[in-house]
Amino acid sequence: MGIIPARAGSKGLPGKNMRDLGGRPLLQWSIESGRKSKYIDDLIVSTDSLDMRDLAINCGALAPFLRPADLALDHSKTIDVVFHAIDFMFNSLSIEYDYVVLLEPTSPLREDGDIDSMLEILDEKYEDCDSIISVGEVSAHPSIIKKIENGFISPFCPGLPQTTRRQDNQPAFFPFCVAYIAKTAALRVQETFYTERSFGYFIKREQCYEIDDLYDFLCVEAILMNRGCL
């Protein structure tokens, strides 16, 4: 199953999931990506918004419930939203799934083959891995990042060799949200997509963006325009 969590509230960029991106609401980009997958049986949008529920249905996704208010708060955990959707489908329709694919609506820079490639890798490594997560290399390496205490600058990670050039460091990666995929059974036990046996799926530099504020949105918009998608 695929799950797209899309709540109405957003402090960084109010209304971002319904914000127009190239003539389509931001949420629609993730719905279309999920629907292109040949492996996702049911694509569910978990939302507390009637407008987003209607959009999901009109775009061919499922929206069989409105998310409870206690799961649509600023501090609500995504994993709890995922479990709510899994439980709803089992308790209401007696449907169980082998894999859960989490698609954040704030990451519209997926390529058409990303989701299926990740699922195929996880299936190939079934005996050795329980999850796979999209990752991109970061330029702001942990050894260079600083913290400020009482106005004074010091290394954020003092245990790392302190360098000034990115190329002098072992590559570091960030889990940009192209997709998080896990075996449902492992997700239940470990309650995280970062399972003890989690594999990395490398994405392109241009995909290393998540929309949290207006500046992220403008960057993503420019990338899509450069791709010829807008």
Residue pairs with C-beta under 8 A, 6 or more apart in sequence:
1 40
1 41
1 42
1 43
1 44
1 85
1 86
1 89
1 95
1 97
1 99
1 100
1 101
2 34
2 37
2 40
2 42
2 43
2 44
2 100
2 101
2 102
2 103
2 115
3 44
3 46
3 81
3 82
3 85
3 100
3 101
3 102
3 103
4 27
4 30
4 31
4 34
4 43
4 44
4 45
4 46
4 56
4 61
4 103
4 104
4 105
5 46
5 47
5 78
5 81
5 82
5 102
5 104
5 105
6 17
6 27
6 45
6 46
6 47
6 49
6 52
6 56
6 105
7 17
7 47
7 48
7 49
7 67
7 72
7 76
8 15
8 17
8 47
8 48
8 49
8 52
8 72
9 72
9 73
9 74
10 16
10 17
11 74
12 212
12 213
13 19
13 211
13 212
13 213
13 214
13 216
13 217
16 26
16 106
16 211
16 217
17 25
17 26
17 27
17 49
17 52
17 105
17 106
18 25
18 26
18 27
18 49
18 51
18 52
18 55
19 25
19 26
19 217
20 26
21 29
21 108
21 217
21 220
21 221
21 224
21 230
22 221
22 224
22 225
22 229
22 230
23 230
25 55
26 105
26 106
26 108
26 211
27 45
27 52
27 55
27 56
27 105
28 55
28 59
29 105
29 108
30 103
30 104
30 105
30 107
30 108
30 110
31 43
31 45
31 55
31 56
31 59
31 60
31 61
32 59
33 103
33 108
33 110
33 112
33 114
33 115
34 40
34 43
34 61
34 101
34 103
34 115
35 43
35 59
35 60
35 61
36 112
36 115
37 101
37 115
37 116
37 119
38 116
39 99
39 115
39 116
39 119
40 101
40 115
41 97
42 62
42 89
42 95
42 97
43 60
43 61
43 62
44 61
44 62
44 63
44 64
44 85
44 89
45 52
45 53
45 56
45 61
45 62
45 63
46 65
46 67
46 71
46 81
46 84
46 85
47 53
47 56
47 63
47 66
47 67
48 66
48 67
48 68
48 69
48 71
48 72
49 66
50 66
52 63
53 63
53 66
54 63
56 62
56 63
57 63
64 88
64 89
64 92
65 88
67 81
67 84
68 84
70 76
71 80
71 81
71 84
78 102
79 187
79 191
79 192
79 193
82 100
82 102
82 187
83 188
86 97
86 100
86 184
89 95
89 97
90 96
96 184
97 184
98 183
98 184
99 119
99 122
99 181
99 182
99 183
99 184
100 181
100 182
100 184
100 187
101 115
101 119
101 179
101 180
101 181
102 177
102 179
102 180
102 181
102 193
103 110
103 115
103 177
103 179
104 177
104 210
106 177
106 210
106 211
106 212
106 216
107 176
107 177
107 178
107 207
107 209
107 210
107 211
108 211
108 220
108 224
109 178
109 206
109 207
109 209
109 220
109 223
109 224
110 178
110 179
110 207
111 204
111 207
114 134
114 178
114 179
114 201
114 203
115 178
115 179
115 181
117 201
118 132
118 134
118 179
118 181
118 201
119 181
121 132
121 199
121 201
122 129
122 131
122 132
122 181
122 183
122 199
125 199
128 197
129 195
129 197
129 198
129 199
130 182
130 183
130 186
130 190
130 195
130 196
130 197
130 198
131 180
131 181
131 182
131 183
131 186
131 187
131 193
131 194
131 195
131 197
131 198
131 199
132 179
132 181
132 182
132 198
132 199
132 200
132 201
133 175
133 179
133 180
133 181
133 193
133 194
133 198
133 199
133 200
133 201
134 175
134 176
134 177
134 178
134 179
134 180
134 200
134 201
134 202
134 203
134 207
135 173
135 174
135 175
135 176
135 200
135 201
135 202
135 203
136 173
136 174
136 176
136 202
136 203
136 204
136 205
136 207
136 208
137 171
137 172
137 173
137 202
137 205
137 208
138 172
138 173
138 174
138 208
139 166
141 163
141 166
141 169
141 172
142 156
142 157
142 160
142 172
143 155
143 157
143 160
143 161
143 162
143 163
143 169
144 163
144 164
144 166
144 169
145 155
145 156
145 157
146 153
146 154
146 155
146 156
147 153
147 154
147 155
147 156
148 154
155 162
161 169
163 169
173 200
174 208
176 203
176 207
176 208
176 209
176 210
177 210
178 201
178 203
178 207
179 201
180 193
181 193
182 193
182 195
186 195
186 197
187 193
187 195
190 196
206 223
206 227
209 216
209 219
209 220
209 223
210 216
211 217
211 220
221 230
224 230
